Amino acid sequence: MATEAEITATLGGIFAEVFGREIPLHPGLGAKDVPGWDSFKQIEIIMATEETYAIRFSTRELDSLQSVGDLIRVVAGKTG
């Protein structure tokens, strides 16, 4: 089972790839805090996360994602 710190580090790589730059992640970070984080970037983040962890998000889980902390919790729940 991956720890929250390990998940955050992995997501950091995903975000860097999607945005083309390092994004300092913290649990409260949301789309409104990152210039260029639009619905297309959100889809890229979700698809890369699903591929990396070999998981699938339900519609309900996707609707609940408001911050990086939410994403970390859902990934932790699916990989634990």
C-alpha positions as CSV (number, residue, x, y, z in Angstrom):
1,M,0.0,0.0,0.0
2,A,1.3,3.4,-1.0
3,T,1.6,6.1,1.6
4,E,0.1,9.5,1.1
5,A,3.6,10.9,0.7
6,E,4.4,8.3,-2.0
7,I,1.1,9.1,-3.8
8,T,1.8,12.8,-3.7
9,A,5.3,12.2,-5.1
10,T,3.9,10.1,-8.0
11,L,1.2,12.7,-8.6
12,G,3.8,15.4,-8.7
13,G,5.4,13.6,-11.6
14,I,2.1,13.3,-13.4
15,F,1.3,17.0,-12.8
16,A,4.8,18.0,-14.1
17,E,4.2,15.9,-17.3
18,V,0.7,17.3,-17.8
19,F,1.6,21.0,-17.2
20,G,5.2,20.9,-18.5
21,R,6.5,22.3,-15.3
22,E,6.8,21.4,-11.6
23,I,3.7,22.1,-9.6
24,P,4.2,22.1,-5.8
25,L,1.4,19.8,-4.6
26,H,-0.4,20.2,-1.3
27,P,-3.8,18.8,-0.2
28,G,-5.7,22.0,-0.6
29,L,-4.5,22.7,-4.2
30,G,-7.3,22.9,-6.7
31,A,-7.8,23.9,-10.3
32,K,-8.4,27.5,-9.5
33,D,-4.9,27.7,-8.0
34,V,-3.0,26.6,-11.1
35,P,-3.0,28.7,-14.2
36,G,-4.0,26.5,-17.2
37,W,-5.7,23.8,-15.1
38,D,-8.8,23.4,-17.2
39,S,-11.2,20.5,-17.9
40,F,-8.8,19.1,-20.5
41,K,-5.9,19.1,-18.1
42,Q,-8.2,17.5,-15.5
43,I,-8.9,14.7,-17.9
44,E,-5.2,14.2,-18.6
45,I,-4.4,14.1,-14.9
46,I,-7.2,11.5,-14.3
47,M,-6.2,9.3,-17.3
48,A,-2.5,9.4,-16.3
49,T,-3.4,8.6,-12.7
50,E,-5.6,5.7,-13.7
51,E,-2.9,4.3,-16.0
52,T,-0.1,4.7,-13.4
53,Y,-2.0,3.0,-10.6
54,A,-4.0,0.5,-12.9
55,I,-7.3,1.8,-11.4
56,R,-10.5,3.3,-12.7
57,F,-12.5,6.1,-11.1
58,S,-16.3,6.0,-10.9
59,T,-18.4,9.0,-11.9
60,R,-19.2,9.6,-8.3
61,E,-15.5,9.7,-7.4
62,L,-14.7,12.0,-10.2
63,D,-17.4,14.4,-9.1
64,S,-15.9,14.4,-5.6
65,L,-12.5,15.6,-6.7
66,Q,-12.1,19.2,-5.7
67,S,-8.5,19.2,-4.6
68,V,-5.2,17.3,-4.8
69,G,-6.1,16.0,-1.3
70,D,-9.3,14.5,-2.6
71,L,-7.4,12.8,-5.4
72,I,-4.8,11.4,-2.9
73,R,-7.5,10.0,-0.7
74,V,-9.3,8.3,-3.6
75,V,-6.1,6.8,-4.9
76,A,-5.1,5.6,-1.5
77,G,-8.5,4.0,-1.0
78,K,-8.3,2.2,-4.4
79,T,-4.7,1.0,-3.9
80,G,-4.9,0.0,-0.3
